[in-house]
Amino acid sequence: MKTIKTSFDEMLASTSPAIQQEVSLEFAISNRIYELMTERGLSKLQFAQALGKRPSEVAKWLSGQHNFTIETISLLSSFFGKKLINVNE
């Protein structure tokens, strides 16, 4: 009998390394945003209002399934006064 874990492992094995990396980065960025929000004591609603964004957009950012643009990453880095991502040069 198949289990959920077995099905997930099979699905993951059939996913390209590029897609696996993309998903990993999306979740890492979402986790970083949540971490910075928590440090500031901001709720999702407060965060959205501070940025002039809809709460649904913030929810999408935190879902781990958002394709962030450089513009959004820059906006968030400026807002928090901290790097959202690091790129080695």
Beta strands, then each sheet from edge to edge (+ up, - down):
end
